[in-house]
Amino acid sequence: MSLFNDIGRKVETLKQEVEKASDDEATHRCSECETLLYADHDECPECGSTSVVALSE
């Protein structure tokens, strides 16, 4: 069972690293639901809000 626990921890670590890298690539964000977007949109694909703003670094 230890092998499966070790693999599970490694998969979770990898998943978190991928999510962080993906978040770092976002260029826009919905002000209403906080969804990160990777291209400019007229409205949020998640909630339909028109409050999409560009992220500035």
Distance bins in CASP14 RR format, pairs under 12 A and 6 or more apart:
PFRMAT RR
TARGET T0000
AUTHOR 0000-0000-0000
RMODE 2
METHOD distances of the structure
MODEL  1
1 7 0 0 0 0 0 1 0 0 0 0 0
1 8 0 0 0 0 0 1 0 0 0 0 0
2 8 0 0 0 0 0 1 0 0 0 0 0
2 9 0 0 0 0 0 1 0 0 0 0 0
3 9 0 0 0 0 0 1 0 0 0 0 0
3 10 0 0 0 0 0 1 0 0 0 0 0
4 10 0 0 0 0 0 1 0 0 0 0 0
4 11 0 0 0 0 0 1 0 0 0 0 0
5 11 0 0 0 0 0 1 0 0 0 0 0
5 12 0 0 0 0 0 1 0 0 0 0 0
6 12 0 0 0 0 0 1 0 0 0 0 0
6 13 0 0 0 0 0 1 0 0 0 0 0
7 13 0 0 0 0 0 1 0 0 0 0 0
7 14 0 0 0 0 0 1 0 0 0 0 0
8 14 0 0 0 0 1 0 0 0 0 0 0
8 15 0 0 0 0 1 0 0 0 0 0 0
9 15 0 0 0 0 0 1 0 0 0 0 0
9 16 0 0 0 0 0 1 0 0 0 0 0
10 16 0 0 0 0 0 1 0 0 0 0 0
10 17 0 0 0 0 0 1 0 0 0 0 0
11 17 0 0 0 0 0 1 0 0 0 0 0
11 18 0 0 0 0 0 1 0 0 0 0 0
12 18 0 0 0 0 0 1 0 0 0 0 0
12 19 0 0 0 0 0 1 0 0 0 0 0
13 19 0 0 0 0 0 1 0 0 0 0 0
13 20 0 0 0 0 0 1 0 0 0 0 0
14 20 0 0 0 0 0 1 0 0 0 0 0
14 21 0 0 0 0 0 1 0 0 0 0 0
15 21 0 0 0 0 0 1 0 0 0 0 0
15 22 0 0 0 0 0 1 0 0 0 0 0
16 22 0 0 0 0 0 1 0 0 0 0 0
16 23 0 0 0 0 0 1 0 0 0 0 0
17 23 0 0 0 0 0 1 0 0 0 0 0
17 24 0 0 0 0 0 1 0 0 0 0 0
18 24 0 0 0 0 0 1 0 0 0 0 0
18 25 0 0 0 0 0 1 0 0 0 0 0
19 25 0 0 0 0 0 1 0 0 0 0 0
19 26 0 0 0 0 0 1 0 0 0 0 0
19 36 0 0 0 0 0 1 0 0 0 0 0
20 26 0 0 0 0 0 1 0 0 0 0 0
20 36 0 0 0 0 0 1 0 0 0 0 0
22 36 1 0 0 1 0 0 0 0 0 0 0
22 37 0 0 0 0 0 1 0 0 0 0 0
22 38 0 0 0 0 1 0 0 0 0 0 0
23 29 0 0 0 0 0 1 0 0 0 0 0
23 34 0 0 0 0 0 1 0 0 0 0 0
23 35 0 0 0 0 0 1 0 0 0 0 0
23 36 1 0 1 0 0 0 0 0 0 0 0
23 37 0 0 0 0 0 1 0 0 0 0 0
23 38 0 0 0 0 0 1 0 0 0 0 0
23 55 0 0 0 0 0 1 0 0 0 0 0
24 36 0 0 0 0 1 0 0 0 0 0 0
24 38 0 0 0 0 0 1 0 0 0 0 0
24 55 0 0 0 0 0 1 0 0 0 0 0
24 57 0 0 0 0 0 1 0 0 0 0 0
25 36 0 0 0 0 1 0 0 0 0 0 0
25 37 0 0 0 0 0 1 0 0 0 0 0
25 38 1 0 0 1 0 0 0 0 0 0 0
25 39 0 0 0 0 0 1 0 0 0 0 0
25 55 0 0 0 0 0 1 0 0 0 0 0
25 57 0 0 0 0 0 1 0 0 0 0 0
26 34 0 0 0 0 0 1 0 0 0 0 0
26 35 0 0 0 0 1 0 0 0 0 0 0
26 36 1 1 0 0 0 0 0 0 0 0 0
26 37 1 0 0 1 0 0 0 0 0 0 0
26 38 1 0 1 0 0 0 0 0 0 0 0
26 39 0 0 0 0 1 0 0 0 0 0 0
26 40 0 0 0 0 0 1 0 0 0 0 0
26 41 0 0 0 0 0 1 0 0 0 0 0
26 52 0 0 0 0 0 1 0 0 0 0 0
26 53 0 0 0 0 0 1 0 0 0 0 0
26 54 0 0 0 0 0 1 0 0 0 0 0
26 55 1 0 0 1 0 0 0 0 0 0 0
26 56 0 0 0 0 0 1 0 0 0 0 0
26 57 0 0 0 0 0 1 0 0 0 0 0
27 36 0 0 0 0 1 0 0 0 0 0 0
27 37 1 0 0 1 0 0 0 0 0 0 0
27 38 1 0 0 1 0 0 0 0 0 0 0
27 39 1 0 0 1 0 0 0 0 0 0 0
27 40 1 0 0 1 0 0 0 0 0 0 0
27 41 0 0 0 0 0 1 0 0 0 0 0
27 52 0 0 0 0 0 1 0 0 0 0 0
27 53 0 0 0 0 0 1 0 0 0 0 0
27 54 1 0 0 1 0 0 0 0 0 0 0
27 55 1 0 1 0 0 0 0 0 0 0 0
27 56 0 0 0 0 1 0 0 0 0 0 0
27 57 0 0 0 0 1 0 0 0 0 0 0
28 34 0 0 0 0 0 1 0 0 0 0 0
28 35 0 0 0 0 1 0 0 0 0 0 0
28 36 1 0 0 1 0 0 0 0 0 0 0
28 37 1 0 1 0 0 0 0 0 0 0 0
28 38 1 0 0 1 0 0 0 0 0 0 0
28 39 1 0 0 1 0 0 0 0 0 0 0
28 40 1 0 1 0 0 0 0 0 0 0 0
28 41 1 0 0 1 0 0 0 0 0 0 0
28 42 0 0 0 0 0 1 0 0 0 0 0
28 43 0 0 0 0 0 1 0 0 0 0 0
28 44 0 0 0 0 1 0 0 0 0 0 0
28 45 0 0 0 0 0 1 0 0 0 0 0
28 49 0 0 0 0 0 1 0 0 0 0 0
28 51 0 0 0 0 0 1 0 0 0 0 0
28 52 1 0 1 0 0 0 0 0 0 0 0
28 53 1 0 0 1 0 0 0 0 0 0 0
28 54 1 0 1 0 0 0 0 0 0 0 0
28 55 1 0 0 1 0 0 0 0 0 0 0
28 56 0 0 0 0 0 1 0 0 0 0 0
29 35 1 0 0 1 0 0 0 0 0 0 0
29 36 1 0 1 0 0 0 0 0 0 0 0
29 37 1 0 0 1 0 0 0 0 0 0 0
29 38 0 0 0 0 0 1 0 0 0 0 0
29 40 0 0 0 0 0 1 0 0 0 0 0
29 41 0 0 0 0 0 1 0 0 0 0 0
29 44 0 0 0 0 1 0 0 0 0 0 0
29 46 0 0 0 0 0 1 0 0 0 0 0
29 47 0 0 0 0 0 1 0 0 0 0 0
29 49 0 0 0 0 0 1 0 0 0 0 0
29 51 0 0 0 0 1 0 0 0 0 0 0
29 52 1 0 0 1 0 0 0 0 0 0 0
29 53 1 0 0 1 0 0 0 0 0 0 0
29 54 0 0 0 0 1 0 0 0 0 0 0
29 55 1 0 1 0 0 0 0 0 0 0 0
29 56 0 0 0 0 0 1 0 0 0 0 0
30 36 0 0 0 0 1 0 0 0 0 0 0
30 37 1 0 0 1 0 0 0 0 0 0 0
30 40 0 0 0 0 0 1 0 0 0 0 0
30 41 0 0 0 0 1 0 0 0 0 0 0
30 42 0 0 0 0 0 1 0 0 0 0 0
30 43 0 0 0 0 1 0 0 0 0 0 0
30 44 1 1 0 0 0 0 0 0 0 0 0
30 45 0 0 0 0 1 0 0 0 0 0 0
30 46 1 0 0 1 0 0 0 0 0 0 0
30 47 1 0 0 1 0 0 0 0 0 0 0
30 48 0 0 0 0 1 0 0 0 0 0 0
30 49 1 0 1 0 0 0 0 0 0 0 0
30 50 0 0 0 0 1 0 0 0 0 0 0
30 51 1 0 0 1 0 0 0 0 0 0 0
30 52 1 0 1 0 0 0 0 0 0 0 0
30 53 1 0 0 1 0 0 0 0 0 0 0
30 54 0 0 0 0 0 1 0 0 0 0 0
30 55 0 0 0 0 0 1 0 0 0 0 0
31 37 0 0 0 0 0 1 0 0 0 0 0
31 43 0 0 0 0 0 1 0 0 0 0 0
31 44 0 0 0 0 1 0 0 0 0 0 0
31 47 0 0 0 0 0 1 0 0 0 0 0
31 48 0 0 0 0 0 1 0 0 0 0 0
31 49 1 0 0 1 0 0 0 0 0 0 0
31 50 0 0 0 0 1 0 0 0 0 0 0
31 51 1 1 0 0 0 0 0 0 0 0 0
31 52 1 0 0 1 0 0 0 0 0 0 0
31 53 1 0 1 0 0 0 0 0 0 0 0
31 54 0 0 0 0 0 1 0 0 0 0 0
31 55 0 0 0 0 0 1 0 0 0 0 0
32 43 0 0 0 0 0 1 0 0 0 0 0
32 44 1 0 0 1 0 0 0 0 0 0 0
32 46 0 0 0 0 1 0 0 0 0 0 0
32 47 1 0 1 0 0 0 0 0 0 0 0
32 48 1 0 0 1 0 0 0 0 0 0 0
32 49 1 1 0 0 0 0 0 0 0 0 0
32 50 0 0 0 0 1 0 0 0 0 0 0
32 51 1 0 1 0 0 0 0 0 0 0 0
32 52 0 0 0 0 1 0 0 0 0 0 0
32 53 0 0 0 0 0 1 0 0 0 0 0
33 43 0 0 0 0 0 1 0 0 0 0 0
33 44 1 0 0 1 0 0 0 0 0 0 0
33 45 0 0 0 0 0 1 0 0 0 0 0
33 46 1 0 1 0 0 0 0 0 0 0 0
33 47 1 0 1 0 0 0 0 0 0 0 0
33 48 0 0 0 0 1 0 0 0 0 0 0
33 49 1 0 0 1 0 0 0 0 0 0 0
33 51 0 0 0 0 1 0 0 0 0 0 0
33 52 0 0 0 0 0 1 0 0 0 0 0
34 44 0 0 0 0 1 0 0 0 0 0 0
34 46 0 0 0 0 1 0 0 0 0 0 0
34 47 0 0 0 0 1 0 0 0 0 0 0
34 49 0 0 0 0 0 1 0 0 0 0 0
34 51 0 0 0 0 0 1 0 0 0 0 0
34 52 0 0 0 0 0 1 0 0 0 0 0
34 53 0 0 0 0 0 1 0 0 0 0 0
34 55 0 0 0 0 0 1 0 0 0 0 0
35 41 0 0 0 0 1 0 0 0 0 0 0
35 43 0 0 0 0 0 1 0 0 0 0 0
35 44 1 0 1 0 0 0 0 0 0 0 0
35 45 1 0 0 1 0 0 0 0 0 0 0
35 46 1 0 1 0 0 0 0 0 0 0 0
35 47 1 0 0 1 0 0 0 0 0 0 0
35 48 0 0 0 0 1 0 0 0 0 0 0
35 49 0 0 0 0 1 0 0 0 0 0 0
35 51 0 0 0 0 0 1 0 0 0 0 0
35 52 0 0 0 0 1 0 0 0 0 0 0
35 53 0 0 0 0 0 1 0 0 0 0 0
36 44 0 0 0 0 0 1 0 0 0 0 0
36 45 0 0 0 0 0 1 0 0 0 0 0
36 46 0 0 0 0 1 0 0 0 0 0 0
36 52 0 0 0 0 0 1 0 0 0 0 0
36 53 0 0 0 0 0 1 0 0 0 0 0
36 54 0 0 0 0 0 1 0 0 0 0 0
36 55 0 0 0 0 1 0 0 0 0 0 0
37 43 0 0 0 0 0 1 0 0 0 0 0
37 44 1 0 0 1 0 0 0 0 0 0 0
37 45 1 0 0 1 0 0 0 0 0 0 0
37 46 0 0 0 0 1 0 0 0 0 0 0
37 47 0 0 0 0 0 1 0 0 0 0 0
37 48 0 0 0 0 0 1 0 0 0 0 0
37 49 0 0 0 0 0 1 0 0 0 0 0
37 51 0 0 0 0 0 1 0 0 0 0 0
37 52 1 0 0 1 0 0 0 0 0 0 0
37 53 0 0 0 0 1 0 0 0 0 0 0
37 54 0 0 0 0 1 0 0 0 0 0 0
37 55 0 0 0 0 1 0 0 0 0 0 0
38 45 0 0 0 0 0 1 0 0 0 0 0
38 52 0 0 0 0 0 1 0 0 0 0 0
38 54 0 0 0 0 0 1 0 0 0 0 0
38 55 0 0 0 0 0 1 0 0 0 0 0
39 45 0 0 0 0 0 1 0 0 0 0 0
39 52 0 0 0 0 1 0 0 0 0 0 0
39 54 0 0 0 0 0 1 0 0 0 0 0
39 55 0 0 0 0 0 1 0 0 0 0 0
40 52 1 0 0 1 0 0 0 0 0 0 0
40 53 0 0 0 0 1 0 0 0 0 0 0
40 54 1 0 0 1 0 0 0 0 0 0 0
40 55 0 0 0 0 0 1 0 0 0 0 0
41 47 0 0 0 0 0 1 0 0 0 0 0
41 48 0 0 0 0 1 0 0 0 0 0 0
41 49 0 0 0 0 1 0 0 0 0 0 0
41 50 0 0 0 0 1 0 0 0 0 0 0
41 51 0 0 0 0 0 1 0 0 0 0 0
41 52 1 0 1 0 0 0 0 0 0 0 0
41 53 0 0 0 0 0 1 0 0 0 0 0
41 54 0 0 0 0 0 1 0 0 0 0 0
42 48 0 0 0 0 1 0 0 0 0 0 0
42 49 0 0 0 0 0 1 0 0 0 0 0
42 50 1 0 0 1 0 0 0 0 0 0 0
42 51 0 0 0 0 0 1 0 0 0 0 0
42 52 1 0 0 1 0 0 0 0 0 0 0
43 49 1 0 0 1 0 0 0 0 0 0 0
43 50 1 0 1 0 0 0 0 0 0 0 0
43 51 0 0 0 0 1 0 0 0 0 0 0
43 52 1 0 0 1 0 0 0 0 0 0 0
44 50 1 0 0 1 0 0 0 0 0 0 0
44 51 1 0 0 1 0 0 0 0 0 0 0
44 52 1 0 1 0 0 0 0 0 0 0 0
44 53 0 0 0 0 0 1 0 0 0 0 0
45 52 0 0 0 0 1 0 0 0 0 0 0
46 52 0 0 0 0 0 1 0 0 0 0 0
END
